[in-house]
C-alpha cells in the first residue's frame, strides 16, 4: 500500500503547537520540516505531502498557519532525504500554468524525480481579495479552468520529454512554447487531486495519478473508490493508474486508555465554541442553528441551496452528511468524530488498532493507501513509524526498504498521455 504523511503545520489538532516537545514557531523553521522528512523516510513512507492555500488558512488566535511557500519547504526536504516523495499543493485558480509547470518540473529535476503536484481549485472566499477580486469564480468555472490548466501543464511537461511545443488557445489560457528545464528522472511530476465534489471526482478520474479523498465510513470509501476508478476506465485509462488515498487522522498510545487521554488533552484545550463553529462553516449553516444534543436536522442534510456558490468544501460536507445519514449521531457525538478536522476518518487507539483500520480499508477496496495526519508532530509521526509500520510490514502490507527512487516508479505509474490530453492528441 501507499503511505504519505500530510504535514499540516505542526499537527492536525488545534493544540499541537502548545506542547513542550515542540517549538511553537516550528511552522516557520525549515529545520523542523527537514526533521519530519527524515522521520518519514526512516519509516520508508512514500511521500511528504504539503497542503496550501494562497492566503491565511487558520485564525491565528487558535492555531498557527503555514507561512512558508510549499515548494520552498519541499526543496529543503529533498536535500535532507534521498527517497521520500514530495507532493506540493498549488491552486489552479490563482496560479499561471507556465510558471507552475516550470516550478514543479524544476523541483522534480533537482530531487531526482520525486515530485508531484496536488491540484486544488481554492474554495475559500477570503482568498479572492488577495488577488484583486471581489469574490471567487463559481465552482463550475473553477473546475473548467482547472481542467484546462492541467491540460496545459501536462503538455508543457511532455514537451520537456521531447514532445511538441505547446500551442494552446482555450477558454482561459493562450500558451505557446516550451519550458527551459529538462525532463526529470521520472519524466515529469505526478498529478494528485484533492477534492471530493462531483466535479472533483470527475477531474480525478480523468487526469490524476492519486486522489486525496475524505471519507468517514467504510461504505462511503468503497463507493468513492469504485466511482473514481470507473471514471478512469471510461476515460480510456487503466484504473490502477489512479490511486485512492483517504486522509487518516491518528492519535496513538501504548494502550487505548493512553490514546484516549491524549485525545482528551486536546478536547480540553479547545477554545469555547471552536469545534462547533468549524462544523457550522463546513455545513454552511448559520451560527446557533444546530442543537448539540440532537442529530443534524433534515434541512441541513439536504444539498446546499446553491452548490456552485457554496463557500466551503463540498467533498468534506458530503462526507459528514453521509455519516450523519448512516448513523444519525447527535451533533455532540459528531463533533467527537470529526475533531474539527473536516471529513477525514479519525482513529484513536493503540498501534494495533490503527493498523487494523488501515488493513480493513485496504482489503475492502476502499483505499490504495492513506495520507496520514498525525495529531501532532513530531511525536505523532515518530510513534507511527516506530510502532505501526512494523505491524504493517509483518502483515505483508508495507515495504521494508525502498526499491524505487522515483515517486512514479514506486507507485508503478508509467509516463503516458491520458485523459483530456489523450482526447486532444
C-alpha positions as CSV (number, residue, x, y, z in Angstrom):
1,X,0.0,0.0,0.0
2,X,0.9,3.7,-0.3
3,X,1.5,5.8,2.8
4,X,2.1,9.5,2.7
5,X,2.4,11.9,5.6
6,X,0.3,15.1,5.3
7,X,2.3,17.7,7.2
8,X,-0.3,20.1,8.4
9,X,1.9,22.7,10.1
10,X,2.7,21.2,13.5
11,X,-0.2,18.8,13.6
12,X,-3.9,18.4,12.8
13,X,-5.1,19.4,16.2
14,X,-5.5,23.0,17.3
15,X,-3.3,22.5,20.4
16,X,-0.3,20.8,18.7
17,X,1.8,23.9,18.9
18,X,1.4,24.2,22.7
19,X,3.3,21.0,23.6
20,X,6.6,21.3,25.3
21,X,8.4,18.9,22.9
22,X,7.8,21.3,20.0
23,X,8.8,24.9,19.4
24,X,5.7,27.0,18.9
25,X,7.4,28.6,15.9
26,X,8.3,25.4,14.2
27,X,5.9,26.1,11.4
28,X,8.3,28.7,10.1
29,X,11.5,26.8,10.8
30,X,12.9,24.9,7.8
31,X,14.9,22.6,10.1
32,X,11.6,21.4,11.6
33,X,10.3,20.3,8.2
34,X,13.6,18.6,7.3
35,X,13.4,16.6,10.6
36,X,9.8,15.5,9.8
37,X,11.0,14.4,6.4
38,X,13.8,12.3,7.9
39,X,11.4,10.6,10.2
40,X,9.1,9.8,7.3
41,X,12.0,8.4,5.3
42,X,13.1,6.3,8.3
43,X,9.7,4.7,8.1
44,X,10.0,4.2,4.3
45,X,6.9,6.3,3.7
46,X,6.1,7.2,0.1
47,X,5.8,10.9,0.3
48,X,5.8,14.1,2.3
49,X,2.5,16.0,1.4
50,X,2.0,19.7,1.9
51,X,-1.4,21.3,1.8
52,X,-1.6,25.0,1.0
53,X,-3.9,27.9,0.4
54,X,-2.9,31.2,-1.1
55,X,-3.9,33.1,2.0
56,X,-4.1,32.9,5.8
57,X,-5.6,29.5,6.4
58,X,-6.2,29.5,10.1
59,X,-7.4,32.0,12.7
60,X,-4.0,32.7,14.5
61,X,-5.8,33.0,17.8
62,X,-6.5,29.3,17.7
63,X,-3.8,27.7,15.5
64,X,-0.6,28.7,13.6
65,X,-0.8,28.6,9.9
66,X,1.9,27.8,7.3
67,X,3.9,30.8,6.4
68,X,6.4,29.3,4.0
69,X,5.7,28.6,0.4
70,X,5.3,24.8,-0.2
71,X,7.9,24.3,-3.0
72,X,10.5,26.0,-0.9
73,X,9.8,23.6,2.0
74,X,9.8,20.6,-0.3
75,X,13.2,21.7,-1.9
76,X,14.7,21.7,1.6
77,X,13.1,18.3,2.4
78,X,14.5,17.0,-0.9
79,X,18.0,18.0,0.2
80,X,17.6,16.3,3.6
81,X,16.3,13.0,2.2
82,X,17.1,10.5,-0.7
83,X,13.9,8.6,-1.5
84,X,10.9,10.4,0.0
85,X,8.4,11.8,-2.4
86,X,7.5,15.5,-2.4
87,X,3.9,16.4,-3.0
88,X,3.1,20.1,-3.1
89,X,-0.3,21.8,-3.3
90,X,-0.9,24.8,-5.6
91,X,-4.2,26.3,-6.8
92,X,-5.3,26.2,-10.4
93,X,-7.5,29.3,-9.7
94,X,-4.6,31.6,-8.5
95,X,-1.6,30.5,-10.5
96,X,-0.3,30.6,-14.0
97,X,0.1,27.2,-15.8
98,X,3.5,28.0,-17.4
99,X,5.1,29.3,-14.2
100,X,3.6,26.4,-12.1
101,X,4.8,23.8,-14.7
102,X,8.3,25.4,-14.6
103,X,8.4,25.5,-10.8
104,X,7.3,21.9,-10.2
105,X,9.4,20.3,-13.0
106,X,12.4,22.2,-11.6
107,X,11.7,20.6,-8.2
108,X,11.2,17.3,-9.8
109,X,14.5,17.5,-11.7
110,X,16.7,18.6,-8.7
111,X,15.1,16.0,-6.4
112,X,15.8,13.1,-8.8
113,X,12.2,12.5,-9.9
114,X,10.4,12.7,-6.6
115,X,7.8,15.5,-7.1
116,X,4.1,15.6,-7.6
117,X,1.6,18.5,-7.9
118,X,-1.6,18.4,-5.8
119,X,-4.1,20.4,-7.9
120,X,-6.9,22.3,-6.0
121,X,-9.3,24.9,-7.1
122,X,-9.5,27.0,-3.9
123,X,-12.9,27.3,-2.3
124,X,-12.2,29.9,0.5
125,X,-13.9,33.2,-0.5
126,X,-11.4,35.1,1.8
127,X,-8.7,34.4,-0.8
128,X,-10.3,36.4,-3.6
129,X,-9.3,39.8,-2.2
130,X,-5.6,38.7,-2.2
131,X,-5.8,38.7,-6.0
132,X,-7.9,41.8,-6.6
133,X,-11.2,40.0,-6.9
134,X,-14.4,40.8,-5.0
135,X,-15.4,37.1,-5.0
136,X,-14.3,33.7,-6.2
137,X,-15.4,32.4,-9.6
138,X,-18.2,30.0,-9.2
139,X,-17.4,26.3,-8.7
140,X,-18.2,25.2,-12.3
141,X,-15.9,28.0,-13.7
142,X,-13.1,27.0,-11.3
143,X,-13.3,23.4,-12.4
144,X,-13.4,24.2,-16.1
145,X,-10.3,26.4,-15.6
146,X,-8.7,23.5,-13.6
147,X,-9.3,21.1,-16.4
148,X,-7.7,23.4,-19.0
149,X,-4.9,24.3,-16.5
150,X,-4.0,20.7,-16.1
151,X,-4.0,20.1,-19.8
152,X,-1.6,23.0,-20.4
153,X,0.8,22.0,-17.6
154,X,1.0,18.4,-18.7
155,X,1.6,19.5,-22.3
156,X,4.5,21.6,-21.1
157,X,5.9,18.7,-19.1
158,X,5.6,16.3,-22.0
159,X,7.4,18.9,-24.2
160,X,10.4,18.5,-21.9
161,X,10.5,14.8,-22.8
162,X,10.8,15.7,-26.5
163,X,7.2,16.2,-27.2
164,X,5.9,19.0,-29.4
165,X,5.9,22.6,-28.1
166,X,2.6,23.7,-26.6
167,X,0.4,25.7,-28.8
168,X,-2.8,26.1,-26.7
169,X,-5.7,28.5,-27.2
170,X,-8.6,27.9,-24.9
171,X,-11.3,29.5,-22.8
172,X,-8.9,30.6,-20.1
173,X,-5.3,30.3,-21.4
174,X,-3.3,31.1,-24.5
175,X,0.1,29.4,-24.1
176,X,2.7,28.9,-26.8
177,X,6.2,27.5,-26.2
178,X,8.3,25.1,-24.0
179,X,9.9,25.0,-20.6
180,X,13.6,25.8,-20.3
181,X,14.1,22.9,-17.8
182,X,14.8,19.3,-19.0
183,X,12.8,16.2,-18.1
184,X,13.4,14.6,-14.6
185,X,14.5,11.1,-13.7
186,X,10.8,10.1,-13.6
187,X,9.9,12.1,-16.8
188,X,7.8,14.8,-15.1
189,X,5.8,15.2,-11.8
190,X,2.8,13.0,-10.9
191,X,-0.6,14.7,-10.6
192,X,-2.6,14.5,-7.4
193,X,-6.1,15.8,-6.9
194,X,-7.7,16.7,-3.6
195,X,-11.4,17.2,-3.7
196,X,-14.5,15.1,-3.2
197,X,-17.1,17.2,-5.0
198,X,-18.8,15.6,-8.1
199,X,-16.6,17.8,-10.4
200,X,-13.5,16.9,-8.4
201,X,-14.2,13.2,-8.7
202,X,-14.6,13.5,-12.4
203,X,-11.4,15.5,-12.8
204,X,-9.5,13.0,-10.6
205,X,-10.7,10.0,-12.7
206,X,-9.7,11.7,-16.0
207,X,-6.4,13.1,-15.0
208,X,-5.0,12.3,-11.6
209,X,-2.4,9.7,-10.6
210,X,-3.5,9.8,-7.0
211,X,-6.6,11.2,-5.1
212,X,-6.5,12.7,-1.6
213,X,-10.1,11.7,-0.6
214,X,-12.1,12.4,2.5
215,X,-14.4,9.6,3.7
216,X,-15.7,8.8,7.2
217,X,-17.3,5.4,6.7
218,X,-16.0,2.3,5.0
219,X,-19.1,2.0,2.8
220,X,-18.6,5.6,1.6
221,X,-15.0,4.9,1.0
222,X,-15.7,1.8,-1.2
223,X,-18.3,3.7,-3.2
224,X,-15.9,6.7,-3.8
225,X,-13.1,4.2,-4.8
226,X,-15.3,2.4,-7.3
227,X,-16.6,5.6,-8.8
228,X,-13.3,7.3,-9.5
229,X,-11.8,4.0,-10.9
230,X,-14.9,3.8,-13.2
231,X,-14.4,7.3,-14.4
232,X,-10.7,6.5,-15.1
233,X,-11.8,3.4,-17.2
234,X,-14.3,5.5,-19.1
235,X,-11.6,8.0,-20.0
236,X,-9.5,5.2,-21.5
237,X,-7.2,4.9,-18.6
238,X,-6.0,1.9,-16.6
239,X,-7.9,2.2,-13.3
240,X,-4.7,1.1,-11.5
241,X,-3.0,4.3,-12.6
242,X,-5.1,6.4,-10.2
243,X,-4.5,5.6,-6.5
244,X,-7.2,6.4,-3.9
245,X,-5.6,7.7,-0.7
246,X,-8.1,8.8,2.1
247,X,-6.9,11.1,4.9
248,X,-6.4,9.2,8.2
249,X,-6.1,11.2,11.5
250,X,-4.2,9.3,14.2
251,X,-3.9,9.7,17.9
252,X,-1.8,6.8,19.2
253,X,-1.0,5.5,22.7
254,X,0.7,2.3,24.0
255,X,-2.7,1.4,25.4
256,X,-6.2,2.5,24.3
257,X,-6.6,4.4,27.6
258,X,-3.3,6.3,26.9
259,X,-4.5,7.3,23.5
260,X,-7.9,8.4,24.9
261,X,-6.1,10.6,27.5
262,X,-4.0,12.2,24.7
263,X,-7.2,12.9,22.8
264,X,-8.9,14.3,25.9
265,X,-6.0,16.7,26.4
266,X,-6.8,18.2,23.0
267,X,-10.5,18.3,23.7
268,X,-9.9,20.2,27.0
269,X,-7.9,23.0,25.4
270,X,-10.4,23.7,22.5
271,X,-11.4,27.4,22.6
272,X,-15.0,27.9,23.5
273,X,-17.3,27.2,20.6
274,X,-14.4,26.4,18.2
275,X,-15.3,22.8,17.1
276,X,-19.0,23.8,16.7
277,X,-18.2,26.9,14.6
278,X,-16.0,24.8,12.3
279,X,-18.8,22.3,11.8
280,X,-21.2,25.2,11.1
281,X,-18.8,26.6,8.5
282,X,-18.3,23.1,6.9
283,X,-22.0,22.5,6.6
284,X,-22.8,26.1,5.6
285,X,-25.3,26.8,8.4
286,X,-25.8,29.9,10.5
287,X,-24.4,30.1,14.0
288,X,-26.8,28.7,16.6
289,X,-28.8,26.7,14.0
290,X,-27.6,23.3,15.4
291,X,-28.7,21.7,18.6
292,X,-25.7,19.8,20.0
293,X,-27.9,17.2,21.7
294,X,-29.9,16.3,18.6
295,X,-29.0,14.9,15.2
296,X,-28.5,17.2,12.3
297,X,-31.9,18.5,11.1
298,X,-33.2,17.3,7.8
299,X,-32.9,20.7,6.2
300,X,-29.1,20.6,6.9
301,X,-28.8,17.1,5.4
302,X,-30.1,18.4,2.1
303,X,-27.8,19.8,-0.6
304,X,-26.7,23.4,-0.1
305,X,-29.1,25.9,-1.7
306,X,-26.5,26.9,-4.4
307,X,-23.7,24.3,-4.7
308,X,-22.0,26.4,-7.3
309,X,-21.6,29.2,-4.8
310,X,-21.1,27.1,-1.6
311,X,-18.2,28.7,0.3
312,X,-16.7,25.6,1.9
313,X,-15.6,22.1,0.7
314,X,-18.4,20.2,-1.0
315,X,-16.4,17.0,-0.5
316,X,-16.0,17.5,3.3
317,X,-19.7,18.4,3.5
318,X,-20.8,15.4,1.6
319,X,-18.6,13.1,3.8
320,X,-20.1,14.5,7.1
321,X,-23.7,14.4,5.8
322,X,-23.2,10.8,4.6
323,X,-22.1,9.8,8.1
324,X,-24.9,11.7,9.7
325,X,-27.5,9.9,7.5
326,X,-26.0,6.5,8.1
327,X,-25.5,6.6,11.8
328,X,-27.7,9.6,13.0
329,X,-25.4,10.7,15.8
330,X,-26.1,13.8,17.8
331,X,-24.2,16.9,16.9
332,X,-22.1,16.5,20.1
333,X,-21.2,12.9,19.0
334,X,-20.4,14.1,15.5
335,X,-18.1,16.7,16.8
336,X,-16.2,14.0,18.7
337,X,-15.8,12.0,15.5
338,X,-14.6,15.0,13.5
339,X,-12.2,16.7,16.0
340,X,-12.5,19.9,13.9
341,X,-10.7,18.3,11.0
342,X,-13.4,18.2,8.3
343,X,-14.4,14.9,6.7
344,X,-11.4,12.7,7.4
345,X,-11.6,9.5,9.3
346,X,-10.0,9.5,12.8
347,X,-8.5,6.6,14.8
348,X,-7.7,6.9,18.4
349,X,-6.0,3.8,19.9
350,X,-3.1,1.5,20.0
351,X,-0.7,0.8,17.1
352,X,-2.5,-2.5,16.5
353,X,-5.9,-0.7,16.3
354,X,-4.5,1.8,13.9
355,X,-3.0,-1.0,11.7
356,X,-6.3,-2.9,11.9
357,X,-8.2,0.1,10.4
358,X,-5.6,0.6,7.7
359,X,-5.8,-3.1,6.8
360,X,-9.6,-3.3,6.8
361,X,-10.0,-0.3,4.4
362,X,-7.2,-1.6,2.2
363,X,-8.5,-5.1,1.9
364,X,-12.1,-4.0,1.5
365,X,-11.3,-2.0,-1.6
366,X,-11.8,1.5,0.0
367,X,-8.2,2.7,-0.4
368,X,-4.9,2.0,-2.1
369,X,-3.2,3.6,0.9
370,X,-3.6,6.7,3.1
371,X,-2.5,10.2,3.6
372,X,-1.5,10.1,7.3
373,X,-2.5,13.1,9.5
374,X,-0.9,12.7,13.0
375,X,-2.5,14.6,15.8
376,X,0.8,16.4,16.3
377,X,4.4,16.4,15.2
378,X,7.0,15.1,15.6
379,X,6.0,12.5,18.2
380,X,2.7,11.5,16.5
381,X,4.7,10.6,13.4
382,X,7.5,9.0,15.4
383,X,5.2,6.6,17.1
384,X,3.5,5.7,13.8
385,X,6.9,4.9,12.1
386,X,8.3,3.0,15.1
387,X,5.2,1.0,16.1
388,X,2.5,0.9,13.3
389,X,4.8,0.5,10.3
390,X,6.4,-2.7,11.8
391,X,3.0,-4.2,12.2
392,X,2.0,-3.4,8.6
393,X,5.3,-5.0,7.5
394,X,4.7,-8.2,9.5
395,X,1.2,-8.4,7.8
396,X,2.8,-8.1,4.4
397,X,1.1,-4.8,3.7
398,X,4.1,-2.4,3.5
399,X,7.7,-2.3,2.3
400,X,10.7,-2.9,4.4
401,X,13.0,-0.8,2.2
402,X,12.8,1.5,-0.8
403,X,13.3,-0.4,-4.1
404,X,12.5,2.5,-6.5
405,X,14.0,6.0,-6.0
406,X,11.5,7.9,-8.1
407,X,7.9,8.5,-6.9
408,X,6.5,7.4,-10.2
409,X,8.5,4.1,-10.1
410,X,7.5,3.4,-6.5
411,X,3.8,3.9,-7.3
412,X,4.1,1.9,-10.6
413,X,2.6,4.6,-12.8
414,X,4.1,4.9,-16.3
415,X,4.7,8.1,-18.2
416,X,1.9,8.4,-20.7
417,X,-0.8,10.5,-22.3
418,X,-4.1,10.1,-20.6
419,X,-7.5,11.8,-20.0
420,X,-8.2,15.1,-21.7
421,X,-4.6,15.2,-23.0
422,X,-5.2,11.9,-24.9
423,X,-8.5,13.1,-26.3
424,X,-6.9,16.3,-27.6
425,X,-3.9,14.5,-29.2
